Amino acid sequence: MSERPFYSVRDVAELLGVRTHAVLTLIRSGQLRAIDVSLRPGGRPRWRIMPDDLDGFIARRTHQATIRVRRRKRPTQVKQYF
């Protein structure tokens, strides 16, 4: 998607059109892969998302809607009065 080596949580939220809290929820649930680049283990996490991981997430969440064509029933045993 971009030439940057990674995305921040804020970048992903802007791209997907959601709040940062929603992106953090996706990371915590394991649906979106991210890397913690914080300086201290156990401290406040600083998540970074690789472009390939974001593309894979979008591909998994995208589905193709099938268009159903409704067919009209043919009238059976129609009586013609005229």
N, C-alpha and C positions, 0 to 999 in steps of 0.2 A: 504494500500500500504506500509506503513512504521509503525514503532513503535513510531514515534514522535507524540506528541499531536497536532501539527499543521504544516503547511507549510508557508513559506514566499512567497512573490511574485516572488522572484528570483528562489526559489526552484520549484515552479509551472511552471515558464517559461522554466527551464531546463528540467523538466519532459515532457512537451508538445512540446518542440522544437520550441518555439516561443520567441519573445523579451518580456521584462518586460512590455513595453508599451502596447502590445496586451493583456496581463493578466489584466493590470489596466483598459483597455477599457472594457473587459468582466465583471469586477467587477462593474464598473460604470453603465453599461447597465443593470445589474441585472441578467445576465446569469450565473455568478459564484458567489456563496455566500461567503462572507468574513466578518471578524470581525475587527473593528478598535480598536487597543490596544494602541493608542497614549495616552500620559499622560495628555495632555490638549485638551479638546473639542474645535473644531474649528481650531486646529493647523494642522500641516502636518500629514496626516493619515499614520498609520503603519498597513497595512493589514496583517491578518493571515487567512489562509484557513484551515478548518478542513478536515481531510482525507475523511470522509464520504461525505462532500460537493463536493470534487474533484472527488470522484468516481461517484457520481450522475451526475455531469456535463459531465464526459466522457461517461457515459452510455447514457445520452440524446443526445449527439453529435454523437454517433456511430450508424450507420445504417447497416442493412444487405442488401447487394446487391443481387438482384435476378438475377439468370442466365437464360437468355432466350435461349431456344433451337430453332434454325431455322429449319423449315422443308422444304424440297424441294418439289416443286409442282410436282405432277405426270404428265407426259406428256399425254395429251389427244389427241385422234385421230391422232396418229402418222402413217404416211404412210411409209411403208417399200418398198423400191425400189429393194432390192436384195433378 
